[in-house]
Amino acid sequence: MKRLTIRARLTLVYGGLFLLAGLLLLGVTYALVSYQIRGGGPSTMISSVREGTSPVDEVQPPPKEGQRIVAEVADDALWTLLTQGGIALAVISAASMALGWLIAGRMLQPLQRVTETARRIANAPAADRGLHERIALDGPRDEVKELADTFDVMLERLDHSFDGQRRFIANASHELRTPLTLNRALLEVAIHRRAASPDTRQLGETLLEINSRHERLIDGLLLLSRSEQEPAERSFVDLADVAEHVASQVPTGKVTVHTEAAEAPTAGNPVLLERLVQNLVENGVKHNLDDDGWVGVRTRTTPDGSAELVVINTGPQVPRYEIPAIFEPFRRLNGERMATSGAGLGLSIVQAVARVHGGDVRAEPRDGGGLTVTVTLPAPPQST
């Protein structure tokens, strides 16, 4: 059962209390008037006061017919009091409900401001986008202002935390690049020396492969940190052109790549969007069948104008409950950590790029094995 909003409940409370007070007032008025009319005595209502005499001395008891008429008049007066008072109470109660609705809305405006700010931050494409916003609620220091100020403090701490994490990843990645580059140069010199033995060359090639994997990991971390930031400039990009270019450049080995590239215009950073498509195609090629494997790349424009990219690949069966884990950094299926091949950041980068461009990415297990990954990006803004 759907509960009423706080505004509706406050309105009902205001209107209910006013109606209860009105009914009580009407009841007390009815009792007092009835007592005056019936208890005060009809003899006081029909009196003939003669000039120069006391009213008390000249009051004569009315006959029976007069008493009946007085009783009927009293009943009519009381009935009129009840009906007219009830109508007036109903009209004023309706007006009080409307006024209560307006007052409740006015009182809840600060809470609506908090809710709108929280909704904008929650719906931001990037995880840390929008954390710079503050409610900055003005007014007396009451319970609502304390809530808004506490929310602002929380946003500030989260903003500093995300910003520090970004800077740390970027700085650490840059610092680690230099020794890895130096190691690669020394290893290449060592294994290409004439005096190097076969064992030395084999060891050097193994170390070069490990060094290359670390370099890919550093590049992936830098790209992930960059992809989580709002693009400074957006340009027109057709995902069809990007998909065809990537499909022709990515090494596929024994895997066949099928491309169905229909127009899919969007706006964003071309380099990041190309990396998004490249990561999906490479992931489909890497996690595929040894024989007769294929990857399908399809782009199109949806009925609502969004650009859609779908990458389908054959491969091993993927449990549906494992889908969320594959978008986490350094994660593999069955909750395993990063394997020896790859950096484990491919789909994490895809998700980050899609979200920072205002889009979404979802994956579904394919019947027969493999995945169907769908990326949806908003249509480009109309040129004026």
Secondary structure, 3 states (H helix, E strand, C coil): CCCCCHHHHHHHHHHHHHHHHHHHHHHHHHHHHHHHHHHCCHHHCCCCCCCCCCHHHHCCCCCHHHHHHHHHHHHHHHHHHHHHHHHHHHHHHHHHHHHHHHHHHHHHHHHHHHHHHHHHHHCCCCCCCCCCCCCCCCCCCCHHHHHHHHHHHHHHHHHHHHHHHHHHHHHHHHHHHHHHHHHHHHHHHHHCCCCCCHHHHHHHHHHHHHHHHHHHHHHHHHHHHHHCCCCCCCEEEEHHHHHHHHHHHCCCCCCEEEEEECCCEEEECHHHHHHHHHHHHHHHHHCCCCCCCEEEEEEEECCCCCEEEEEEECCCCCCHHHCHHHHCCCECHHHCECCCCCCCCHHHHHHHHHHHCCCEEEEEECCCCCEEEEEEECCCCCCC
